[in-house]
Amino acid sequence: MTLLHVHDYGGDGPQLVLLHGYGRSLTDWDASAPLLTAGHRVLAVDLPGHGRSPRISPWTIPTVVRHIADTLDAHGVPEAVVVGHSLGGLVAVEYARANPDLARARAAVNLDGFWWGPEYPGAERVSEWVLASAGAIAPPEHVEMQVINSARLGIPADRAEAAARAAARPLPDGKWQTLPERTEASGILDELHRLGAPGVTAWLDGVDCPLLLIQAGRRLPPAPGMEWFGDFSARFAHGVSDELAALSRTRPTISVNQVDATHLMHLETPEAVATLITGFVRGLPELPTQ
């Protein structure tokens, strides 16, 4: 049994489990989680190969889902609403798919966690970029650089610094190693392409529990030399928006919303994200008594 690193934010009420995105850590939730504890018990989990959780090989969604379930059992959380950002959003949906009787996953919330298939125009270039940065050795100024980049999004310096430090591994010489390492990154990409290949509509077939799907309303500003990714992500997001709009009209268990923020919405606008999550949970049907 592999147990993942957890931070228990406390609180009382319906249980929420928070999952972070690729290359991030549970510290990303430090601003949103306290806003959720007024009406929920809140736990956040480091995905395998991220933060302080152990590495796994191969990195597959079914294995990750099993490790999350074992970890929640160990913390006395048999049932929860699973909330994920980016990669964590896809994992949250797959966790719900793997637990269709609602005994574990009462519902799922996906914050901008959508991906494309390997044949999607530009996908190969994104994969090369992701793999090149996986497990890279970054200079001692890595955290400071992340804080500067985050300032362009309006993320406070203290919040950005804590998130950057938790998402990378400090090295004895003052440098940093980015996470996940290349082996895990390769497995993650394979899983993302597998889930993204059929498109959002087909991917969500068979997930019958209530879902809240939230898209970023603004695109990330392009990093120097990465202007091509802005065009790529805008084109993909437009296609996802069309699919989500159609899904919200045809599937009553699916709710769709948008936040006036970029992809890092829970770091930029934690209040707005917490409000959407609490409103969604408040409207969930009561579970049948046993």
Secondary structure, DSSP 8 states (H G I E B T S, - for coil): -----EEEEE--SSEEEEE--TT--GGGGTTTHHHHTTTSEEEEE--TTSTTS---SS--HHHHHHHHHHHHHHTT--SEEEEEETHHHHHHHHHHHH-TTSSSEEEEEEES-----TTSTTHHHHHHHHHHHTT-EE-TTHHHHHHHHHHTTT--HHHHHHHHHHHEEE-TTS-EEESS-HHHHHHHHHHHHHHHTT-HHHHTTT--S-EEEEEESS-----TT-HHHHHHHHHHHHHHHHHHHHHHHH-TTEEEEEESS-TTHHHH-HHHHHHHHHHHHHTS------
